Amino acid sequence: MANKFGTDILIQAKDPRKAALFYVEHLGFEITDDNPKMMGLHGKHINLFIEPGPPLGPVLEVTVDSVEKAKARLVKNGCVVVKDEPGFPRCYIKDPYGLIYNLRN
């Protein structure tokens, strides 16, 4: 299994622009994609994306060989699908320890 964490972290906020400005002003990020549906901020070591919506907590990126196989295996072992939008593509999984990640090919 050659899965790996990506450099992207995603959060949700009622006002993504306001949240983005917080990270610009206080952590030195730069807004690199000023899109109201998905604000993009790139830092030296990680990229932060902010989408509109109720907060779920941080969502990490995990690259897997097969999203469907990984999703089935994880659900069988106690994980919960938080959001599944294959057309986006987006598959948020919450594991038994509280970590949420987006499975990607």
VENLINBEL-V781680 format. One record per residue. N is the residue number from 1. SS is DSSP state (~ for helix, > for strand, _ for the rest). PHI is phi in whole degrees, -180 to 180 (NA if undefined). Layout:
n->N ss->SS phi->PHI
n->N ss->SS phi->PHI
This chain:
n->1 ss->_ phi->NA
n->2 ss->_ phi->-107
n->3 ss->_ phi->-77
n->4 ss->> phi->-150
n->5 ss->> phi->-77
n->6 ss->> phi->-91
n->7 ss->> phi->-97
n->8 ss->> phi->-100
n->9 ss->> phi->-127
n->10 ss->> phi->-121
n->11 ss->> phi->-131
n->12 ss->> phi->-119
n->13 ss->> phi->-151
n->14 ss->_ phi->-62
n->15 ss->_ phi->-126
n->16 ss->~ phi->-57
n->17 ss->~ phi->-65
n->18 ss->~ phi->-62
n->19 ss->~ phi->-63
n->20 ss->~ phi->-59
n->21 ss->~ phi->-64
n->22 ss->~ phi->-59
n->23 ss->~ phi->-71
n->24 ss->~ phi->-70
n->25 ss->~ phi->-71
n->26 ss->~ phi->-108
n->27 ss->~ phi->-128
n->28 ss->_ phi->79
n->29 ss->_ phi->-71
n->30 ss->> phi->-126
n->31 ss->> phi->-72
n->32 ss->> phi->-111
n->33 ss->> phi->-145
n->34 ss->_ phi->-92
n->35 ss->_ phi->-109
n->36 ss->_ phi->-62
n->37 ss->_ phi->-87
n->38 ss->_ phi->-167
n->39 ss->> phi->-74
n->40 ss->> phi->-116
n->41 ss->> phi->-130
n->42 ss->> phi->-112
n->43 ss->_ phi->-112
n->44 ss->_ phi->-66
n->45 ss->_ phi->-118
n->46 ss->_ phi->-137
n->47 ss->> phi->-114
n->48 ss->> phi->-114
n->49 ss->> phi->-120
n->50 ss->> phi->-126
n->51 ss->> phi->-111
n->52 ss->> phi->-69
n->53 ss->_ phi->144
n->54 ss->_ phi->-68
n->55 ss->_ phi->-61
n->56 ss->_ phi->-103
n->57 ss->_ phi->109
n->58 ss->_ phi->-65
n->59 ss->> phi->-117
n->60 ss->> phi->-90
n->61 ss->> phi->-97
n->62 ss->> phi->-130
n->63 ss->> phi->-89
n->64 ss->_ phi->-129
n->65 ss->_ phi->-68
n->66 ss->_ phi->-141
n->67 ss->~ phi->-61
n->68 ss->~ phi->-62
n->69 ss->~ phi->-67
n->70 ss->~ phi->-64
n->71 ss->~ phi->-60
n->72 ss->~ phi->-61
n->73 ss->~ phi->-63
n->74 ss->~ phi->-68
n->75 ss->~ phi->-62
n->76 ss->~ phi->-61
n->77 ss->_ phi->-109
n->78 ss->_ phi->98
n->79 ss->_ phi->-86
n->80 ss->> phi->-124
n->81 ss->> phi->-79
n->82 ss->> phi->-89
n->83 ss->> phi->-152
n->84 ss->> phi->-135
n->85 ss->> phi->-132
n->86 ss->_ phi->-58
n->87 ss->_ phi->-73
n->88 ss->_ phi->-77
n->89 ss->_ phi->-86
n->90 ss->> phi->-153
n->91 ss->> phi->-144
n->92 ss->> phi->-87
n->93 ss->> phi->-120
n->94 ss->> phi->-111
n->95 ss->_ phi->-88
n->96 ss->_ phi->-63
n->97 ss->_ phi->-103
n->98 ss->_ phi->95
n->99 ss->_ phi->-79
n->100 ss->> phi->-113
n->101 ss->> phi->-141
n->102 ss->> phi->-99
n->103 ss->> phi->-81
n->104 ss->> phi->-137
n->105 ss->_ phi->-83
